[in-house]
Amino acid sequence: MQRNFLIIAAIFLFLELYIYQAIRTLTDNLWIRIGYWVISLAVYGIFAYEVTHFQRSDRSTMRAQIMISLFLVFILPKIFIVLFLLIDDIFRTGSYLTGLFRPSENFFPERRKFLSLMGLGLGGVLSALFIDGITFGKYRHKVRKLKVKINNLPESFKEYKIIQISDVHSGSFSDPDKLKHAVELINEQKPDLVLFTGDMVNNVADEFKPFIPLFSTIKANDGKFAVLGNHDYGDYVTWSSPYEKKKNLETLIDYEKQAGFDMLRNEHRVIEKNGEKLYILGVENWGLKPFPQFGDLDKALENLPESAAKILMSHDPTHFDQVVKKHTGNVHLTLSGHTHGMQFGLDLKNIKWSPVQYRYPKWADLYESEGKLLYVNRGFGVLGYPGRVGVLPEITLFELS
């Protein structure tokens, strides 16, 4: 452990010395140079303290949020700066070794200054983006509207409006009032139904308790349904006993009930209009290992006609490819979340990219496979990094046809 710490410390020291050379290239001001070291040492000190005091038994994710934020805002951008400076050093070394290029006397200093300025500028932009994501980005909720065709949809449910939200992660927010605007956005859509596809908390049920009054104000003509996500089971903290862990899950389900959500655990509900029926299915979390596979689609489909119009809530989108789309129960639309779009990426009309796509190929928006549809919601809240850059928090409005 101590050896690993020394190796990491040596890498960061090398990183800082390299960047300091760029600062020396750009300014002779002693106070700027001293200020750089004071800020850097303070950041590394806080980072080291949080890392060494982190424990799996921690109920709060605040320590993890501080560590990740410091890394993304102050450390990761410096790696980009070093890459720019390495370009110069590699070019310089190659020129000297080959002797093919003999620059003028001022060529290297001027290029070094230019690359230092570019590296520091881009590093600063990256830091600013992550700071903006923490301060404002996680509150920029956006309503995405889709018209979805459901096979055998009864006439009474044409133009039926469903809101999907997912991955609230209430423990990542300190003030419920900061999310009031997002709840107002939901109610402005005047939904017939609200479906929540899991991860109401980060670790423990009590994270959601202060949010019960706010989420109770979400209105829908035909009710609000929910399923559990991988974080809702309390698997990421230690418990004094299996009973305590079980009690925590029961408490969370009760809190969500107090907020007006009917929890579906491998079961279904029927929405009926004019004698016609729409079936809403909900399964427990099912994900590729190491995530739990508690979801039981067979149980949720019990006694349902194969031809009936069905919408499934399943937290993890991998369930769709592994089980749902091949199932004889004929679930036409599956709603998932889980990926958050990694809370970072490009999410434009014609360009979509996030690092999370290398783990989850279906990470955001609507997908069709074998005649079945999957929609992956980008998430309502945040986890780990307490912000969003490029991939905004989402409220999805479906109009059925």
PAVEX-568567 format. One line per 2 residues: number of its first residue (from 0); their letters; for each residue x, y, z of C-alpha. Coordinates in nm, 2 decimals. Example, Ala and Ser with C-alpha at 12.3 -4.5 7.8 and 13.67 -1.06 7.14 Angstrom:
BEGIN
0	AS	1.23/-0.45/0.78  1.37/-0.11/0.71
END
This chain:
BEGIN
0	MQ	0.00/0.00/0.00  0.28/0.24/0.10
2	RN	0.47/0.15/-0.21  0.17/0.23/-0.44
4	FL	0.12/0.56/-0.26  0.48/0.66/-0.33
6	II	0.46/0.56/-0.69  0.14/0.77/-0.74
8	AA	0.30/1.06/-0.55  0.60/1.05/-0.78
10	IF	0.38/1.05/-1.09  0.19/1.36/-0.96
12	LF	0.52/1.53/-0.87  0.65/1.47/-1.23
14	LE	0.32/1.60/-1.36  0.34/1.92/-1.15
16	LY	0.70/1.99/-1.24  0.62/1.95/-1.60
18	IY	0.33/2.19/-1.59  0.53/2.44/-1.38
20	QA	0.77/2.47/-1.67  0.49/2.58/-1.88
22	IR	0.39/2.85/-1.63  0.76/2.97/-1.61
24	TL	0.76/2.99/-1.99  0.45/3.22/-1.99
26	TD	0.52/3.45/-1.68  0.80/3.58/-1.46
28	NL	0.56/3.69/-1.20  0.67/3.53/-0.87
30	WI	0.33/3.56/-0.71  0.16/3.36/-0.98
32	RI	0.42/3.09/-0.96  0.39/3.07/-0.58
34	GY	0.01/3.08/-0.60  0.02/2.79/-0.84
36	WV	0.21/2.57/-0.59  0.00/2.68/-0.30
38	IS	-0.33/2.59/-0.47  -0.18/2.26/-0.61
40	LA	-0.05/2.15/-0.27  -0.38/2.24/-0.11
42	VY	-0.58/2.04/-0.36  -0.35/1.73/-0.34
44	GI	-0.37/1.76/0.04  -0.75/1.75/0.04
46	FA	-0.76/1.48/-0.22  -0.52/1.26/-0.02
48	YE	-0.71/1.31/0.30  -1.04/1.21/0.14
50	VT	-0.88/0.90/-0.03  -0.72/0.78/0.29
52	HF	-1.03/0.83/0.50  -1.27/0.67/0.25
54	QR	-1.45/0.36/0.39  -1.70/0.13/0.23
56	SD	-1.91/0.16/0.54  -1.97/0.53/0.47
58	RS	-2.35/0.59/0.41  -2.29/0.93/0.25
60	TM	-2.14/0.97/-0.10  -2.01/1.32/-0.01
62	RA	-1.65/1.19/0.02  -1.66/1.02/-0.31
64	QI	-1.81/1.33/-0.47  -1.52/1.55/-0.34
66	MI	-1.26/1.31/-0.46  -1.41/1.28/-0.81
68	SL	-1.47/1.65/-0.84  -1.11/1.74/-0.74
70	FL	-0.98/1.49/-0.99  -1.19/1.61/-1.28
72	VF	-1.16/1.98/-1.21  -0.79/2.01/-1.10
74	IL	-0.60/1.69/-1.20  -0.74/1.55/-1.52
76	PK	-0.70/1.89/-1.71  -0.33/1.89/-1.62
78	IF	-0.29/1.56/-1.81  -0.40/1.74/-2.12
80	IV	-0.15/2.02/-2.06  0.13/1.76/-2.02
82	LF	0.03/1.60/-2.35  0.08/1.93/-2.53
84	LL	0.42/1.98/-2.38  0.52/1.63/-2.46
86	ID	0.45/1.70/-2.83  0.72/1.98/-2.81
88	DI	0.97/1.76/-2.63  0.93/1.47/-2.87
90	FR	0.96/1.70/-3.17  1.27/1.87/-3.01
92	TG	1.43/1.54/-2.93  1.36/1.40/-3.28
94	SY	1.51/1.71/-3.44  1.83/1.69/-3.24
96	LT	1.87/1.31/-3.30  1.81/1.32/-3.67
98	GL	1.97/1.65/-3.75  1.73/1.68/-4.04
100	FR	1.58/2.00/-3.91  1.78/2.30/-3.78
102	PS	1.55/2.55/-3.64  1.63/2.92/-3.59
104	EN	1.75/3.04/-3.25  1.41/3.16/-3.14
106	FF	1.21/2.87/-3.29  1.19/2.64/-2.99
108	PE	1.12/2.90/-2.72  0.84/3.06/-2.93
110	RR	0.69/2.72/-3.00  0.72/2.62/-2.64
112	KF	0.54/2.93/-2.54  0.26/2.87/-2.79
114	LS	0.21/2.51/-2.68  0.22/2.60/-2.32
116	LM	-0.05/2.86/-2.38  -0.26/2.62/-2.58
118	GL	-0.23/2.34/-2.31  -0.31/2.57/-2.02
120	GL	-0.60/2.73/-2.21  -0.76/2.39/-2.30
122	GG	-0.70/2.26/-1.95  -0.87/2.57/-1.82
124	VL	-1.17/2.52/-2.05  -1.20/2.16/-1.93
126	SA	-1.19/2.26/-1.57  -1.45/2.53/-1.64
128	LF	-1.68/2.28/-1.80  -1.66/2.04/-1.50
130	ID	-1.72/2.33/-1.26  -2.02/2.45/-1.46
132	GI	-2.15/2.09/-1.46  -2.14/2.08/-1.08
134	TF	-2.29/2.43/-1.03  -2.55/2.44/-1.30
136	GK	-2.54/2.14/-1.53  -2.71/1.89/-1.30
138	YR	-3.01/2.12/-1.27  -3.06/2.18/-1.65
140	HK	-3.34/1.92/-1.68  -3.47/1.88/-2.03
142	VR	-3.80/1.73/-2.15  -3.75/1.50/-2.44
144	KL	-4.07/1.43/-2.63  -4.13/1.11/-2.84
146	KV	-4.42/0.96/-3.02  -4.40/0.58/-2.99
148	KI	-4.60/0.33/-3.18  -4.72/0.03/-2.97
150	NN	-4.84/-0.28/-3.13  -5.21/-0.36/-3.06
152	LP	-5.25/-0.04/-2.86  -5.62/0.00/-2.78
154	ES	-5.79/0.30/-2.93  -5.86/0.45/-2.58
156	FK	-5.48/0.48/-2.53  -5.40/0.67/-2.85
158	EY	-5.22/0.99/-2.76  -5.18/0.86/-2.40
160	KI	-4.90/1.05/-2.23  -4.64/0.88/-2.01
162	IQ	-4.36/1.05/-1.83  -4.04/0.85/-1.75
164	IS	-3.79/0.96/-1.50  -3.49/0.75/-1.38
166	DV	-3.19/0.75/-1.15  -3.28/1.03/-0.91
168	HS	-3.00/0.95/-0.67  -3.14/1.18/-0.41
170	GS	-2.84/1.14/-0.18  -2.64/1.34/-0.43
172	FS	-2.85/1.65/-0.36  -2.85/1.85/-0.04
174	DP	-3.16/2.07/-0.10  -3.49/1.94/-0.24
176	DK	-3.59/2.29/-0.34  -3.31/2.28/-0.61
178	LK	-3.52/2.01/-0.79  -3.85/2.19/-0.76
180	HA	-3.82/2.33/-1.11  -3.77/1.98/-1.25
182	VE	-4.09/1.85/-1.08  -4.28/2.15/-1.21
184	LI	-4.15/2.05/-1.56  -4.31/1.71/-1.51
186	NE	-4.64/1.85/-1.40  -4.65/2.10/-1.69
188	QK	-4.67/1.80/-1.93  -5.00/1.69/-1.77
190	PD	-4.91/1.32/-1.79  -5.16/1.03/-1.77
192	LV	-4.89/0.81/-1.61  -4.55/0.86/-1.44
194	LF	-4.30/0.57/-1.45  -3.98/0.57/-1.24
196	TG	-3.72/0.32/-1.35  -3.50/0.28/-1.05
198	DM	-3.22/0.42/-0.83  -3.40/0.66/-0.61
200	VN	-3.10/0.67/-0.37  -2.73/0.61/-0.37
202	NV	-2.70/0.38/-0.07  -2.96/0.42/0.20
204	AD	-3.34/0.49/0.23  -3.30/0.79/0.45
206	EF	-3.15/0.99/0.16  -3.49/1.01/0.00
208	KP	-3.68/1.11/0.32  -3.63/1.49/0.27
210	FI	-3.75/1.45/-0.09  -4.09/1.28/-0.01
212	PL	-4.29/1.61/0.01  -4.14/1.73/-0.33
214	FS	-4.20/1.40/-0.51  -4.55/1.38/-0.36
216	TI	-4.64/1.68/-0.57  -4.59/1.49/-0.90
218	KA	-4.93/1.44/-1.05  -5.06/1.19/-1.30
220	ND	-5.41/1.09/-1.39  -5.36/0.72/-1.37
222	GK	-5.09/0.71/-1.10  -4.72/0.67/-1.05
224	FA	-4.53/0.34/-1.07  -4.17/0.25/-0.98
226	VL	-3.91/-0.03/-0.99  -3.59/-0.08/-0.80
228	GN	-3.24/-0.01/-0.94  -2.91/-0.16/-0.84
230	HD	-2.84/0.12/-0.59  -3.17/0.08/-0.41
232	YG	-3.08/-0.25/-0.26  -2.80/-0.10/-0.04
234	DY	-2.53/-0.33/-0.19  -2.26/-0.06/-0.19
236	VT	-2.23/-0.01/0.19  -2.17/-0.25/0.48
238	WS	-2.45/-0.35/0.71  -2.44/-0.48/1.07
240	SP	-2.67/-0.77/0.97  -2.88/-0.90/0.68
242	YE	-3.19/-0.79/0.87  -3.07/-0.43/0.88
244	KK	-3.01/-0.43/0.50  -3.35/-0.59/0.44
246	KN	-3.52/-0.33/0.67  -3.35/-0.05/0.47
248	LE	-3.50/-0.17/0.14  -3.85/-0.20/0.31
250	TL	-3.81/0.16/0.44  -3.72/0.29/0.09
252	ID	-4.02/0.12/-0.06  -4.24/0.27/0.21
254	YE	-4.09/0.62/0.15  -4.16/0.59/-0.22
256	KQ	-4.52/0.48/-0.14  -4.55/0.79/0.08
258	AG	-4.45/0.99/-0.23  -4.72/0.82/-0.43
260	FD	-4.53/0.56/-0.61  -4.66/0.20/-0.64
262	ML	-4.35/-0.03/-0.64  -4.37/-0.32/-0.90
264	RN	-4.15/-0.61/-0.80  -4.17/-0.87/-1.08
266	EH	-4.54/-0.79/-1.12  -4.78/-0.59/-1.34
268	RV	-5.06/-0.34/-1.31  -5.36/-0.28/-1.55
270	IE	-5.46/0.06/-1.67  -5.82/0.04/-1.80
272	KN	-6.02/0.29/-2.01  -6.35/0.23/-2.17
274	GE	-6.31/-0.15/-2.11  -5.97/-0.15/-2.29
276	KL	-5.65/-0.23/-2.12  -5.28/-0.13/-2.11
278	YI	-5.05/-0.34/-1.91  -4.76/-0.19/-1.71
280	LG	-4.49/-0.44/-1.60  -4.21/-0.38/-1.36
282	VE	-3.92/-0.61/-1.27  -3.65/-0.59/-1.01
284	NW	-3.30/-0.51/-1.12  -3.15/-0.73/-1.38
286	GL	-2.80/-0.65/-1.51  -2.49/-0.82/-1.64
288	KP	-2.26/-0.95/-1.36  -2.16/-0.82/-1.11
290	FP	-2.50/-0.65/-1.10  -2.78/-0.85/-0.93
292	QF	-3.02/-1.04/-1.15  -3.34/-1.03/-0.94
294	GD	-3.57/-0.95/-1.23  -3.82/-1.22/-1.33
296	LD	-4.00/-1.13/-1.65  -4.19/-1.46/-1.65
298	KA	-4.35/-1.37/-1.31  -4.44/-1.02/-1.43
300	LE	-4.61/-1.16/-1.74  -4.82/-1.42/-1.55
302	NL	-5.17/-1.45/-1.69  -5.12/-1.18/-1.95
304	PE	-5.23/-1.24/-2.32  -4.93/-1.24/-2.56
306	SA	-5.10/-1.00/-2.79  -5.18/-0.74/-2.53
308	AK	-5.01/-0.40/-2.53  -4.74/-0.40/-2.26
310	IL	-4.48/-0.15/-2.14  -4.20/-0.29/-1.92
312	MS	-3.99/-0.10/-1.66  -3.65/-0.25/-1.62
314	HD	-3.37/-0.05/-1.47  -3.07/-0.19/-1.66
316	PT	-3.08/-0.17/-2.04  -2.87/-0.50/-2.08
318	HF	-3.19/-0.68/-1.96  -3.35/-0.59/-2.30
320	DQ	-3.08/-0.76/-2.52  -3.02/-1.06/-2.29
322	VV	-3.38/-1.15/-2.20  -3.66/-0.92/-2.30
324	KK	-3.64/-0.89/-2.68  -3.62/-1.27/-2.72
326	HT	-3.90/-1.35/-2.48  -4.22/-1.50/-2.61
328	GN	-4.42/-1.27/-2.38  -4.40/-1.01/-2.65
330	VH	-4.32/-0.69/-2.46  -4.31/-0.42/-2.72
332	LT	-4.16/-0.12/-2.52  -3.90/-0.14/-2.25
334	LS	-3.80/0.16/-2.04  -3.46/0.17/-1.87
336	GH	-3.21/0.40/-1.72  -2.89/0.32/-1.53
338	TH	-2.62/0.46/-1.77  -2.67/0.83/-1.69
340	GM	-2.49/0.89/-2.03  -2.20/0.88/-1.79
342	QF	-2.30/1.25/-1.72  -2.04/1.35/-1.98
344	GL	-2.03/1.35/-2.36  -2.17/1.50/-2.68
346	DL	-2.54/1.48/-2.70  -2.64/1.67/-3.01
348	KN	-2.90/1.60/-3.27  -2.67/1.42/-3.51
350	IK	-2.37/1.35/-3.29  -2.40/1.13/-2.98
352	WS	-2.09/1.01/-2.79  -2.01/0.92/-2.43
354	PV	-1.75/0.70/-2.28  -2.03/0.49/-2.14
356	QY	-2.11/0.36/-2.48  -1.81/0.13/-2.47
358	RY	-1.97/-0.05/-2.18  -2.34/0.00/-2.28
360	PK	-2.39/0.02/-2.65  -2.75/0.12/-2.59
362	WA	-2.69/0.41/-2.36  -2.95/0.68/-2.45
364	DL	-3.25/0.73/-2.67  -3.47/0.49/-2.86
366	YE	-3.35/0.16/-3.00  -3.52/-0.11/-3.20
368	SE	-3.42/-0.48/-3.22  -3.61/-0.78/-3.34
370	GK	-3.93/-0.57/-3.36  -3.90/-0.46/-3.00
372	LL	-3.83/-0.11/-2.86  -3.60/0.00/-2.58
374	YV	-3.57/0.35/-2.45  -3.28/0.44/-2.23
376	NR	-3.33/0.75/-2.01  -3.02/0.97/-1.94
378	GF	-3.12/1.00/-1.57  -3.27/1.27/-1.35
380	GV	-2.99/1.30/-1.10  -2.61/1.24/-1.06
382	LG	-2.38/0.99/-0.90  -2.01/1.01/-0.83
384	YP	-1.92/1.32/-1.02  -2.19/1.56/-0.89
386	GR	-2.25/1.73/-1.22  -2.32/1.69/-1.59
388	VG	-2.13/1.81/-1.89  -2.29/1.77/-2.24
390	VL	-2.54/1.50/-2.13  -2.82/1.68/-1.95
392	PE	-3.06/1.54/-1.69  -3.37/1.40/-1.86
394	IT	-3.75/1.39/-1.83  -3.90/1.18/-2.11
396	LF	-4.25/1.23/-2.24  -4.39/0.95/-2.45
398	EL	-4.71/0.99/-2.66  -4.85/0.65/-2.75
400	S	-4.99/0.57/-3.09
END
